[in-house]
Amino acid sequence: MTGTDGPTDEQWVDPEIVRPYVVTRGRTQPAHGKFDLISMALAIGPPPGPDAGLDPEHLRILQLCREPKSVAEIAAHLDLPAGTIRVLLGDLFDRELVSAQEPQSEVDMHDMKMYRAVLDGLRSL
Amino acid sequence: MVFARSERPRLPTAIKILIAGGFGAGKTTMVGAVSETRPLRTEEILTDRGVGIDDLTSVEAKRTTTVAMDFGRITLGNDYVLYLFGTPGQERFWFVWDELAEGSLGAVILADTRRLADCFPSVDYFERRGTPFVVAVNCFEGAPTFELDEVRLALQLDPSIPIIMCDARKRDSSREVLITLVKHSARLRAEPVGS
């Protein structure tokens, strides 16, 4: 979706909807795993060679994830919908090219250590 | 857990806070004021799944649309990353709110005193869902000034819910709002945290 005419909050995108699914070869769900919008991904292992069968979008994700990045960030940087990124991340996860971390869960919201870390972090901004 | 692999390198855990409020209340402004980069935008593609609740019963009306969300990131040491998500403004995207609210630390509801009623749906939503929230009255120039108690009364807020003035353009002010929310959430869900 490069070169869109300025984003709006809501768009009908029937013609444009094709590309995200071309990138994923028609898949709408990742093969494995459930990537939240803020699941974190990090590239691991040696960079894959040209015979790894990866698409340019996979390679861009690996490049971006040299530092930990969320699904939402990857989607924003690649200008692709989050659903597409989930599928591509699933491919990379299967090949053990990325490591992933699920977000803080609702049940962990009583974790005092987390609140202290967030407060300390905000105060030092 | 699918992601549990013993050899995986250490990754930070992500936490999210939602920034809600009516259109033009300053959601994206606040996200930008405290985030480490300019606000980013992500899109979720929605199909019939959500549109069904819109009473669009005819088949040809079943279309696909995207919902865009502005968000920002604050890295908190090595262990946590905080994401701030501006909630999509349209009420027909409630189901997107559900996904966003799930597992969130809490929500900031930005109120604009010129259009106070705009934040009623957000207050209702987070009250019903049991998500900790605070109300931040964004002080726009030229907007009528109210005492916080008046705003509390108008929104029928429970006395336990913090309400504060803020300037969403300012980093320090927006940061104070977030600190107020984190303390409030900790009070409700964990033991009390410092002062």
Chai-1 contact restraints between the chains, C-beta under 6 A:
chainA,res_idxA,chainB,res_idxB,connection_type,confidence,min_distance_angstrom,max_distance_angstrom,comment,restraint_id
A,P7,B,R41,contact,1.0,0.0,6.0,A-B,restraint_1
A,P7,B,A68,contact,1.0,0.0,6.0,A-B,restraint_2
A,D9,B,A68,contact,1.0,0.0,6.0,A-B,restraint_3
A,Q11,B,T66,contact,1.0,0.0,6.0,A-B,restraint_4
A,W12,B,T65,contact,1.0,0.0,6.0,A-B,restraint_5
A,V13,B,T66,contact,1.0,0.0,6.0,A-B,restraint_6
A,I17,B,T64,contact,1.0,0.0,6.0,A-B,restraint_7
A,H32,B,V2,contact,1.0,0.0,6.0,A-B,restraint_8
A,G33,B,V2,contact,1.0,0.0,6.0,A-B,restraint_9
A,I38,B,A14,contact,1.0,0.0,6.0,A-B,restraint_10
A,I38,B,K16,contact,1.0,0.0,6.0,A-B,restraint_11
A,I38,B,Y83,contact,1.0,0.0,6.0,A-B,restraint_12
A,M40,B,L11,contact,1.0,0.0,6.0,A-B,restraint_13
A,M40,B,A14,contact,1.0,0.0,6.0,A-B,restraint_14
A,L42,B,L11,contact,1.0,0.0,6.0,A-B,restraint_15
A,P68,B,L11,contact,1.0,0.0,6.0,A-B,restraint_16
A,P68,B,P12,contact,1.0,0.0,6.0,A-B,restraint_17
A,S70,B,A14,contact,1.0,0.0,6.0,A-B,restraint_18
A,A72,B,T42,contact,1.0,0.0,6.0,A-B,restraint_19
A,A72,B,F71,contact,1.0,0.0,6.0,A-B,restraint_20
A,A75,B,T42,contact,1.0,0.0,6.0,A-B,restraint_21
A,A76,B,L40,contact,1.0,0.0,6.0,A-B,restraint_22
A,A76,B,R41,contact,1.0,0.0,6.0,A-B,restraint_23
A,A76,B,T42,contact,1.0,0.0,6.0,A-B,restraint_24
A,P81,B,E43,contact,1.0,0.0,6.0,A-B,restraint_25
A,P81,B,I45,contact,1.0,0.0,6.0,A-B,restraint_26
A,A82,B,T42,contact,1.0,0.0,6.0,A-B,restraint_27
A,A82,B,E44,contact,1.0,0.0,6.0,A-B,restraint_28
A,G83,B,I45,contact,1.0,0.0,6.0,A-B,restraint_29
A,S99,B,R8,contact,1.0,0.0,6.0,A-B,restraint_30
A,S99,B,P9,contact,1.0,0.0,6.0,A-B,restraint_31
A,A100,B,F3,contact,1.0,0.0,6.0,A-B,restraint_32
A,Q101,B,L11,contact,1.0,0.0,6.0,A-B,restraint_33
A,E102,B,F3,contact,1.0,0.0,6.0,A-B,restraint_34
A,P103,B,A14,contact,1.0,0.0,6.0,A-B,restraint_35
A,P103,B,G103,contact,1.0,0.0,6.0,A-B,restraint_36
A,Q104,B,T13,contact,1.0,0.0,6.0,A-B,restraint_37
A,Q104,B,I15,contact,1.0,0.0,6.0,A-B,restraint_38
A,S105,B,G103,contact,1.0,0.0,6.0,A-B,restraint_39
A,E106,B,G103,contact,1.0,0.0,6.0,A-B,restraint_40
A,M109,B,R189,contact,1.0,0.0,6.0,A-B,restraint_41
A,H110,B,R189,contact,1.0,0.0,6.0,A-B,restraint_42
A,H110,B,A190,contact,1.0,0.0,6.0,A-B,restraint_43
A,M112,B,A190,contact,1.0,0.0,6.0,A-B,restraint_44
A,M112,B,E191,contact,1.0,0.0,6.0,A-B,restraint_45
A,Y115,B,A186,contact,1.0,0.0,6.0,A-B,restraint_46
A,Y115,B,A190,contact,1.0,0.0,6.0,A-B,restraint_47
A,Y115,B,V193,contact,1.0,0.0,6.0,A-B,restraint_48
A,A117,B,L76,contact,1.0,0.0,6.0,A-B,restraint_49
A,A117,B,D79,contact,1.0,0.0,6.0,A-B,restraint_50
A,A117,B,Y80,contact,1.0,0.0,6.0,A-B,restraint_51
A,V118,B,L76,contact,1.0,0.0,6.0,A-B,restraint_52
A,V118,B,V182,contact,1.0,0.0,6.0,A-B,restraint_53
A,L119,B,V182,contact,1.0,0.0,6.0,A-B,restraint_54
A,G121,B,L76,contact,1.0,0.0,6.0,A-B,restraint_55
A,G121,B,G77,contact,1.0,0.0,6.0,A-B,restraint_56
A,L122,B,R175,contact,1.0,0.0,6.0,A-B,restraint_57
A,L122,B,L178,contact,1.0,0.0,6.0,A-B,restraint_58
A,L122,B,I179,contact,1.0,0.0,6.0,A-B,restraint_59
A,L125,B,R175,contact,1.0,0.0,6.0,A-B,restraint_60
